[in-house]
Amino acid sequence: MEDYQIDSRLIHMLMARLERISADSFWAHRASGVRGALLTMLEKTENGQPIPKFEMKRLAEMGFSILEKATLEKFK
């Protein structure tokens, strides 16, 4: 259960950061898709449905990658 709480807080933080990517950014559309997929995963988890841990990890990694690229784009 503790792992879920840590993952849940991290995912919520990641979703909030992805939401803040400027709509003018090339990465905004991709961020929106990842946010939607993360939200779906969280809802399933909160409803007691099992989700593959690797899928949540893959989505989180995609989200962090998008954040990094959007940040680099902003400072060019």
Long-range contacts (C-beta under 8 A, 24 or more apart in sequence): 4-45, 7-56, 8-42, 8-45, 10-60, 11-38, 11-41, 11-42, 11-56, 11-60, 12-42, 14-38, 14-60, 14-63, 14-64, 14-67, 15-39, 15-63, 17-63, 17-67, 18-63, 18-66, 18-67, 21-66, 21-67, 21-70, 22-70, 22-74, 25-70, 25-73, 25-74, 26-70, 26-73, 27-66, 27-69, 27-70, 27-73, 28-70, 30-66, 31-63, 31-66, 31-67, 31-70, 34-59, 34-62, 34-63, 34-66, 35-63, 38-63
